[in-house]
Structures are given as C-alpha cells and as structure tokens.
Amino acid sequence: MTKNILITGASGMVGEALIKSLSKQGHNLNILTTQKNRVQSNVKCNMYYWNPINNEINLESLDGIEYIINLAGSPITQRWTKFTKKKIINSRVKSLSFLLNTIRENKLTSVKYLISASAIGIYPSSTTKYYDENYNQFDNSSFLSSVVKKWESAAMEYSSEGIKVSILRIGIVLGLNGGALPKIIKPIKMYSGAVLSNGNQWQSWIHIEDLVSIFLHLLETKVIGIFNAVAPNPVRQSELTFEIAKLIKRPILLPNIHKSLLKLVFGEMCSIVVDSQRVCSKKIKNTGFNFKFQYIHPALKSLIQSN
Ligand SMILES: NC(=O)c1ccc[n+]([C@@H]2O[C@H](COP(=O)([O-])OP(=O)(O)OC[C@H]3O[C@@H](n4cnc5c(N)ncnc54)[C@H](OP(=O)(O)O)[C@@H]3O)[C@@H](O)[C@H]2O)c1
C-alpha cells in the first residue's frame, strides 16, 4: 500500500539509498532539507526547506503525512570543539523537538509512526561486553553516549502525542557513497593503510542494503521500540582492515597507529575509531527481519567488487 512518508536528513548516505528503495515501491515522499539550493522536487519526491534551529518549516511538507523517518544530524566526524559539539547535539535534538512542536501546534493528527536514527555510540567502550537493547549502564562522561541519550529521548517524546516510535541504533554503515568505508579504503589503496590502535576494538557494522531493508521492514511491520541495526557478526578493527586490504589487493605495510597519535590528530573525536562496541542484532531478527549480509567478507566483497 502506498504510504505518505516524510524524511529528514535524506540527502545523506543513508537517505539517498533509502529514497531509491522507497520510490521504487511507489510511496509518496516528502523531504525536509536544510540546504535551500537543494529544494527541487522531482519524480521521486517533493522537497521542502527547513531550518529547525530558526523554527522554519513549510507546513505543506507535513500535509497528510503518516510516517516520519528521521535521519537528520550534523556529521560526528568533525573535530569536536565546543561549537561543533553543540551543533551535533542541536541538529539532532532540536530537529526532532521542533518537528514535534509543529505537529502539536498544528494538530497534525495524520502522523502515526516515527522511525528515528540513533547510534551504537550510546554503549560504553568495552572489548568484552556484548550489548543488547536492555543495557542501560551508560557512560555519562562520553560525549557520544550523551548525544545519543538526548537524541533518543527527543524521539521517545513523540509517543506523548500517540505516535508510535521506533529507534534504530545504527552501527558503522558500509557503503561506497559516504560513511566510513571510503575513508578506510583510500589510504589502503595508496599503500598507507594501517590498523588503528591495537586493532582489538570491536566494530559493529551493517551493510547499507540491510539497513535500508530494516527501515522498509519497520514501515511494514510497524513494530515499536529500540533496535540495534548491526549485522549479526561484528569484527575486530584489525580484521576489518585486513579484509579490505585483501579485497583491494594491497598489503598493510605500516605498523599499527598508536592510540596516543590518533588522540593527538583527532582529539576527543578519536573515540569513534578507538572505542569498542560489540553489539547484538537478535532483537530485530526476532521481529522477522533476515539479514542479507551476515559476515564481513561477503558484505565488503559485494561493495568493493561492484565498484
Ligand atoms: N553512516 C553511519 O555509519 C551512521 C552510523 C550511526 C548513526 N548514523 C546516523 O544515521 C543518520 C543518517 O546517517 P548518514 O550517514 O546518512 O548521515 P549524513 O550522510 O551525515 O547525512 C545526515 C543528513 O542530516 C542533515 N543535516 C546535516 N546537518 C544538519 C543540521 N545542522 N540540522 C539538520 N539536519 C542536518 C543533512 O541533510 P540536509 O542537508 O538535506 O538537511 C545530511 O545529509 C545520521 O543521523 C547519523 O548520525 C549514521
């Protein structure tokens, strides 16, 4: 059945892949973008400008909308200064709360279901723990964890308006049109790839195709709750590096890059690559979702060899 769906943050890596699939299925798509110059409706979707920080939105974008998919967020891969930290938080929390206020104030009762992006960065770094969605001993000193907690609270707030809420704690998305993979491939291709830190940190990844399928699965089943969106078999950082090197036929010649050097270069943000999260995908599987890519080798092969 055709659905009326509003998507925020749709011009990013996940959004672009999702729009392709949703438009193939014939759904009516409205897009909210923060880039004025991108506002150009086409056969796939209607685009509208919004600025959640300045409370600017075109109400037409919400006309008849039943489903909201929230992907908006300023990238976390920028040096974490006081300014950028604020931007990373506001772009997630204010976007969600501004949209909810708009729904409330305008009594837009057609909205029934919100699926919001979240991240596995909510879980504390550990090489031994195996995290499922019931884990709640979050690390208050971690910037990422505190961002994600605020982000998820802002999403949960939608249930106060009778809107069903699903939250996806997304792992490292593997795709070629953005995200981590092209950044890892580039130095390896140039013979300057190296394992980061001691390489033992767990990286819970997901193939972009499976992530898109999870969004489609939620739209169909309308299950509610928090779900880890990661493949069933996370890998250590060293395994990820060597698998990529093998597939692009390059040796890893350099020694591991020490954690202190990563900290010096990237500052606090180095936690993105040195932290370890081994995350469990059982809950989403128990809703009837089947992963196409369960293991890292076929997942990487499908991307790298299609290039
Ligand atoms: N990719 C991953 O590995 C990964 C992992 C975990 C979680 N996530 C989360 O999943 C969501 C989608 O991921 P993605 O990789 O597609 O992200 P992305 O490529 O960085 O795209 C996010 C989108 O958010 C919008 N945006 C940027 N700055 C904004 C701001 N200041 N205020 C409001 N919106 C802003 C942009 O769309 P417009 O310019 O059109 O407004 C942008 O295209 C993000 O929230 C991300 O944090 C991603």
The ligand as a Tripos MOL2 file, in Angstrom:
@<TRIPOS>MOLECULE
LIG
   48    52     1     0     0
SMALL
NO_CHARGES

@<TRIPOS>ATOM
      1 N1         26.5340    6.3940    8.4510 N.am      1 LIG1
      2 C1         26.7740    5.7740    9.6150 C.2       1 LIG1
      3 O1         27.7270    4.9590    9.7120 O.2       1 LIG1
      4 C2         25.8990    6.0400   10.8050 C.ar      1 LIG1
      5 C3         26.1220    5.3030   11.9780 C.ar      1 LIG1
      6 C4         25.3150    5.5470   13.0840 C.ar      1 LIG1
      7 C5         24.3220    6.5040   13.0340 C.ar      1 LIG1
      8 N2         24.1480    7.2240   11.8850 N.ar      1 LIG1
      9 C6         23.1220    8.2760   11.8770 C.3       1 LIG1
     10 O2         22.1520    7.9980   10.8860 O.3       1 LIG1
     11 C7         21.6950    9.2400   10.2820 C.3       1 LIG1
     12 C8         21.8990    9.1360    8.7830 C.3       1 LIG1
     13 O3         23.2740    8.8000    8.5500 O.3       1 LIG1
     14 P1         24.0440    9.2930    7.2480 P.3       1 LIG1
     15 O4         25.3230    8.5690    7.2010 O.co2     1 LIG1
     16 O5         23.1500    9.2970    6.0730 O.co2     1 LIG1
     17 O6         24.3570   10.7960    7.6760 O.3       1 LIG1
     18 P2         24.8700   12.0070    6.7490 P.3       1 LIG1
     19 O7         25.3520   11.4660    5.4340 O.co2     1 LIG1
     20 O8         25.8090   12.8050    7.5700 O.co2     1 LIG1
     21 O9         23.5160   12.8110    6.4910 O.3       1 LIG1
     22 C9         22.7850   13.3930    7.5190 C.3       1 LIG1
     23 C10        21.8920   14.4500    6.9460 C.3       1 LIG1
     24 O10        21.4410   15.2870    8.0130 O.3       1 LIG1
     25 C11        21.1960   16.5920    7.5200 C.3       1 LIG1
     26 N3         21.8700   17.6130    8.3450 N.ar      1 LIG1
     27 C12        23.1900   17.9320    8.3430 C.ar      1 LIG1
     28 N4         23.4220   18.9420    9.2000 N.ar      1 LIG1
     29 C13        22.2250   19.2550    9.7520 C.ar      1 LIG1
     30 C14        21.7980   20.2130   10.6940 C.ar      1 LIG1
     31 N5         22.6880   21.0650   11.2350 N.pl3     1 LIG1
     32 N6         20.4830   20.2520   11.0480 N.ar      1 LIG1
     33 C15        19.5970   19.3740   10.4970 C.ar      1 LIG1
     34 N7         19.9380   18.4580    9.5690 N.ar      1 LIG1
     35 C16        21.2330   18.3990    9.2180 C.ar      1 LIG1
     36 C17        21.7400   16.6660    6.1170 C.3       1 LIG1
     37 O11        20.6410   16.6710    5.1980 O.3       1 LIG1
     38 P3         20.1510   18.0560    4.5330 P.3       1 LIG1
     39 O12        21.3870   18.7840    4.1700 O.co2     1 LIG1
     40 O13        19.3540   17.6260    3.3580 O.co2     1 LIG1
     41 O14        19.3340   18.7600    5.5730 O.co2     1 LIG1
     42 C18        22.5660   15.3960    5.9610 C.3       1 LIG1
     43 O15        22.5660   14.9100    4.6590 O.3       1 LIG1
     44 C19        22.5320   10.3540   10.9150 C.3       1 LIG1
     45 O16        21.7720   10.9720   11.9120 O.3       1 LIG1
     46 C20        23.7160    9.6260   11.5220 C.3       1 LIG1
     47 O17        24.2400   10.2770   12.6810 O.3       1 LIG1
     48 C21        24.9090    7.0010   10.7650 C.ar      1 LIG1
@<TRIPOS>BOND
     1     1     2 1
     2     2     3 2
     3     2     4 1
     4     4     5 ar
     5     4    48 ar
     6     5     6 ar
     7     6     7 ar
     8     7     8 ar
     9     8     9 1
    10     8    48 ar
    11     9    10 1
    12     9    46 1
    13    10    11 1
    14    11    12 1
    15    11    44 1
    16    12    13 1
    17    13    14 1
    18    14    15 2
    19    14    16 1
    20    14    17 1
    21    17    18 1
    22    18    19 2
    23    18    20 1
    24    18    21 1
    25    21    22 1
    26    22    23 1
    27    23    24 1
    28    23    42 1
    29    24    25 1
    30    25    26 1
    31    25    36 1
    32    26    27 ar
    33    26    35 ar
    34    27    28 ar
    35    28    29 ar
    36    29    30 ar
    37    29    35 ar
    38    30    31 1
    39    30    32 ar
    40    32    33 ar
    41    33    34 ar
    42    34    35 ar
    43    36    37 1
    44    36    42 1
    45    37    38 1
    46    38    39 2
    47    38    40 1
    48    38    41 1
    49    42    43 1
    50    44    45 1
    51    44    46 1
    52    46    47 1
@<TRIPOS>SUBSTRUCTURE
     1 LIG1         1 GROUP 0 **** ****
